[in-house]
Amino acid sequence: MARMILCRFRRSEHGAELIEMALITPILLLLVMGIVDFGFLFQRYVVLTNAAVEGARVASLPGYTAADAEARVQEYATTGGVPGAVTAVATPVTLPGAGGGTWPGMQMTVTHVYSLQYVAPIMTLVGGSSASSITLTARSTMRRQVAAAP
């Protein structure tokens, strides 16, 4: 009788789905958390790109200094939800113009160190890379606006 019950349990597939789910769930969760982490990273990159455009726009206007442009970048990044330090640097550049001439311009470079929140700690548990941050950099260049001659 006991041998018959044991033989029936060996052939039975009850509980196989539970074991398969237990094996696949960690991989599925790692994939979902990686997608979420990439979404946060991409959102921050878009905000930094827009902040660089705003800073270059302010820096290209007459009457504004590089400090005004860098303050605008900081304000835009903070309002956009980018936590932590954002570095903004405005540098004058020369842009090619029509007919072989050149135009003065301003280039705004915005840098932010993004800390990976979900994937990096999990990857260190399974022997992956311990790099838990990525440096995001966005640049925007605009021609200096000059007042029209009267």
Secondary structure, DSSP 8 states (H G I E B T S, - for coil): -HHHHHHHHHH--TTHHHHHHHHHHHHHHHHHHHHHHHHHHHHHHHHHHHHHHHHHHHHHSTT--HHHHHHHHHHHHHHTT--S-EEEEEEEEEEE-GGG-EEEEEEEEEEEEEE--SHHHHHHHTT-----EEEEEEEEEEE-------
